[in-house]
Every structure is written in C-alpha cells, then in structure tokens.
Amino acid sequence: GEFTPPPTMSYRIVRKDGEVRWMDVSSTLVEHEGQIAIQSVYQDVTEKIAAQDSLREINQRFDELVRNIPLLVLRFRLIDGHFVFDYLSPRCAECLGVSASEALSNPELIEQVFTQSGMRRLQKAHDQALGHMTTLEWEGAVMLGHQQRWGQIMARPTRTSDEDVVWDGFYIDITDRKEIEDALLQSRMQLEEAQEIARLGSWQWNARTQ
C-alpha cells in the first residue's frame, strides 16, 4: 500500500559533548528525480521542552498548595448577577458541599448554596468593588443541606485584555468565629441587662505603684 510518513515526533539525543537535546522531526513525501522520497525537517525544541517541564512543575506545586490550605481558592466572574467560574480548588466540596468539577460545569449549584440575602449582599459588594477596582469583601450565611454555615469571600479584580474583569480570591468557612462572636455578644447583652435590673455598673481600675 501507499507509504505514509509518520507525524511529527520528538526525540531525545545526546551530543558528543554529553549535552542532552530534544529534537522535533516532521516528515513529508516529496518527488525527487522521478522517485518518491521522504523529506524530514529537524527542529531543536530543547528550550520549549524545558519550559513545558517547568510549567508542569509549577502547576503541580500550585495544586499541592491549594489542596493543603484550609480554604477554597477561586477565580470567577459575576455576569448579570450570576457566577461564572474559571477555577475552583479541590476544597470546594468541603467548603460548599459541591465538587469543583460539578460547580465548573454548573455554576448554579454554588448559587443555590447562598441564602437570598447573602447573594444580594454579595452582588452589592461586587458592584461596589468593581466600581473602584478594589478588593471584594463579603461575609454571609450559606446553607449546606439543612445546616447553616457562615463564610467569607475576599477577591481582587483584574481587567483582562478584552475588558472583562476576573476575580481571584478565596472563600473560607468562618462559622466557628461567628459562633464565638455571637456568644460574646449574647453574654455582653445579658450582663448589661442584669446590671440594669440590679442598678449596678461596671468599671475597670488600673492601679499603678509609684
């Protein structure tokens, strides 16, 4: 049958001086002196391979980092009040009850986690931060099933070449902090109420010795 030259292939070669180089070889059929011949072109791609290896290592280190830190790393846009995600770290399922792959293909799954009031305040925080291109800061309630949790989002905007704006930041669960704050507030209110009933006051005295 008719011979078809192989597609472009990469080869590792070792020069006489011991240096390792990578070559791309592409071949085509040509006619030469009435005969069908194979014409091959060799291209040194050592620097390209090194750059790809370096990028792969950087990506592996980044993936390891975001797997280990106790928060959700995200990149998103908010378009017409709806999330569009470009990136969600593996902690997505732990933080919001939805896997990263599911949320990337169906962002509405994330929106459904936010309470209505929380989503409205997030949109307002987004619009304010967008107007001044400043950090977006939001705290509010989310619902993981029937359990209410509290979360915080902080993200910084970047304007892209096509004049779109993407937000890079994180989401972190702050339920424990909110429960402590609520308990302290409740204790303070109870103390003030008890003092009012007993007509007592409280003060702090700092005695200094000469």
Wavefront OBJ file of the C-alpha trace (Angstrom):
o trace
v 0.000 0.000 0.000
v 0.936 3.659 -0.164
v 3.514 4.646 2.447
v 2.598 7.472 4.797
v 5.400 9.130 6.738
v 4.943 9.333 10.500
v 3.643 12.585 12.038
v 5.908 14.949 13.923
v 7.778 13.099 16.636
v 10.118 14.175 19.423
v 13.468 12.529 20.039
v 15.979 12.792 22.838
v 19.554 12.906 21.596
v 22.908 13.102 23.344
v 25.608 15.144 21.675
v 29.278 14.150 21.639
v 29.966 16.589 24.477
v 27.334 14.815 26.598
v 24.668 17.546 26.394
v 21.107 16.272 26.062
v 18.944 17.940 23.421
v 15.383 17.408 22.219
v 14.509 17.405 18.503
v 11.171 17.548 16.704
v 11.210 15.684 13.408
v 8.467 16.206 10.809
v 8.428 14.292 7.534
v 6.601 14.644 4.229
v 6.595 12.771 0.925
v 8.253 14.605 -1.969
v 9.218 13.745 -5.534
v 12.954 13.704 -6.211
v 14.398 12.802 -9.601
v 11.264 10.912 -10.517
v 11.213 8.979 -7.284
v 9.106 9.357 -4.148
v 11.312 10.378 -1.250
v 10.870 11.372 2.367
v 11.884 14.877 3.330
v 12.484 15.415 7.041
v 12.910 18.643 8.940
v 14.679 18.633 12.320
v 13.997 21.390 14.833
v 15.739 21.839 18.175
v 12.984 22.205 20.803
v 15.110 21.782 23.935
v 14.137 25.172 25.396
v 10.452 24.523 24.620
v 10.550 21.158 26.414
v 12.340 22.740 29.388
v 9.683 25.470 29.601
v 6.894 22.872 29.468
v 8.561 20.846 32.234
v 8.973 23.977 34.359
v 5.316 24.947 33.848
v 4.207 21.416 34.717
v 6.237 21.517 37.934
v 4.798 24.930 38.866
v 1.253 23.653 38.269
v 1.931 20.572 40.398
v 3.239 22.733 43.252
v 0.221 25.039 42.970
v -2.199 22.090 43.007
v -0.455 20.688 46.080
v -0.634 24.085 47.801
v -4.362 24.620 47.233
v -5.100 21.042 48.318
v -3.426 21.627 51.665
v -4.567 25.111 52.673
v -7.895 25.144 54.599
v -9.829 27.369 52.209
v -11.349 27.401 48.742
v -9.244 29.169 46.102
v -11.321 30.528 43.236
v -11.329 32.606 40.090
v -14.687 33.884 38.938
v -16.672 36.498 37.089
v -20.101 37.777 38.063
v -22.153 38.355 34.928
v -25.720 39.668 35.194
v -25.789 38.567 38.820
v -24.612 35.012 38.096
v -21.313 33.284 38.807
v -19.033 32.063 36.034
v -16.054 30.145 37.426
v -12.704 29.781 35.717
v -11.105 27.890 38.603
v -12.147 26.190 41.845
v -9.717 24.343 44.087
v -10.426 20.813 45.399
v -11.660 22.217 48.745
v -14.888 23.248 47.015
v -16.757 20.120 48.147
v -15.594 20.566 51.746
v -16.448 24.273 51.906
v -19.652 24.462 49.871
v -20.846 20.876 49.512
v -20.356 20.818 45.728
v -17.400 19.285 43.910
v -15.220 21.594 41.829
v -15.967 19.699 38.611
v -19.733 19.912 39.184
v -19.596 23.621 40.017
v -17.425 24.459 36.999
v -19.930 22.821 34.640
v -22.997 24.062 36.535
v -22.298 27.293 38.498
v -25.928 27.456 39.657
v -25.090 24.712 42.160
v -22.911 27.248 44.003
v -25.509 29.999 43.794
v -28.077 27.683 45.392
v -25.847 27.371 48.471
v -26.069 31.100 49.239
v -29.086 32.478 51.055
v -31.103 35.066 49.131
v -29.989 37.904 51.390
v -26.401 36.679 51.255
v -26.460 36.598 47.458
v -27.899 40.119 47.282
v -25.167 41.432 49.569
v -22.521 39.611 47.540
v -23.783 41.233 44.337
v -23.770 44.640 46.051
v -20.217 44.082 47.346
v -19.171 43.018 43.845
v -20.660 46.108 42.208
v -19.042 48.451 44.748
v -15.633 46.826 44.404
v -15.940 46.762 40.611
v -16.705 50.482 40.512
v -13.393 51.306 42.200
v -11.460 48.150 41.171
v -10.812 47.372 44.831
v -10.885 44.204 46.907
v -14.272 42.497 47.158
v -15.079 41.618 50.771
v -18.169 39.645 51.795
v -19.417 37.721 54.827
v -22.691 35.861 54.993
v -24.658 32.685 55.511
v -24.673 29.632 53.268
v -26.818 26.520 53.511
v -25.136 23.121 53.292
v -28.182 20.902 53.168
v -30.214 21.857 56.237
v -27.174 23.223 58.092
v -26.437 26.937 58.095
v -22.770 27.872 57.906
v -21.001 31.216 57.681
v -18.450 32.099 55.048
v -16.154 34.899 53.932
v -15.053 35.827 50.414
v -12.150 38.108 49.583
v -11.112 38.633 45.964
v -9.136 41.135 43.927
v -10.146 42.211 40.399
v -8.053 42.058 37.244
v -9.129 43.613 33.963
v -8.400 41.332 31.017
v -7.358 42.318 27.513
v -10.960 42.043 26.286
v -12.102 44.464 29.023
v -13.685 41.702 31.086
v -12.969 41.572 34.830
v -11.972 38.382 36.645
v -11.755 37.998 40.417
v -9.015 35.982 42.131
v -9.521 35.173 45.782
v -10.714 32.700 48.347
v -13.720 31.505 50.317
v -13.238 30.381 53.907
v -15.639 28.933 56.459
v -15.882 31.297 59.458
v -18.678 29.511 61.325
v -16.574 28.937 64.453
v -15.593 32.606 64.581
v -19.176 33.774 64.113
v -20.414 31.452 66.885
v -17.796 32.850 69.279
v -18.721 36.432 68.322
v -22.427 35.678 68.813
v -21.744 34.048 72.205
v -19.706 37.066 73.344
v -22.424 39.441 72.169
v -25.081 37.426 73.963
v -23.029 37.396 77.175
v -22.496 41.169 76.969
v -26.207 41.769 76.475
v -27.082 39.526 79.404
v -24.557 41.327 81.620
v -25.933 44.736 80.653
v -29.468 43.523 81.303
v -28.506 42.136 84.731
v -26.755 45.381 85.657
v -29.766 47.401 84.582
v -32.085 45.251 86.708
v -29.797 45.473 89.734
v -28.977 49.140 89.029
v -25.288 48.288 89.087
v -22.422 49.415 86.943
v -19.076 48.013 85.998
v -15.723 49.706 85.735
v -12.026 48.996 85.250
v -9.408 50.334 87.647
v -5.737 50.365 86.805
v -3.690 50.876 89.997
v -0.110 51.950 89.373
v 2.551 51.761 92.069
v 4.942 54.663 92.307
l 1 2 3 4 5 6 7 8 9 10 11 12 13 14 15 16 17 18 19 20 21 22 23 24 25 26 27 28 29 30 31 32 33 34 35 36 37 38 39 40 41 42 43 44 45 46 47 48 49 50 51 52 53 54 55 56 57 58 59 60 61 62 63 64 65 66 67 68 69 70 71 72 73 74 75 76 77 78 79 80 81 82 83 84 85 86 87 88 89 90 91 92 93 94 95 96 97 98 99 100 101 102 103 104 105 106 107 108 109 110 111 112 113 114 115 116 117 118 119 120 121 122 123 124 125 126 127 128 129 130 131 132 133 134 135 136 137 138 139 140 141 142 143 144 145 146 147 148 149 150 151 152 153 154 155 156 157 158 159 160 161 162 163 164 165 166 167 168 169 170 171 172 173 174 175 176 177 178 179 180 181 182 183 184 185 186 187 188 189 190 191 192 193 194 195 196 197 198 199 200 201 202 203 204 205 206 207 208 209 210
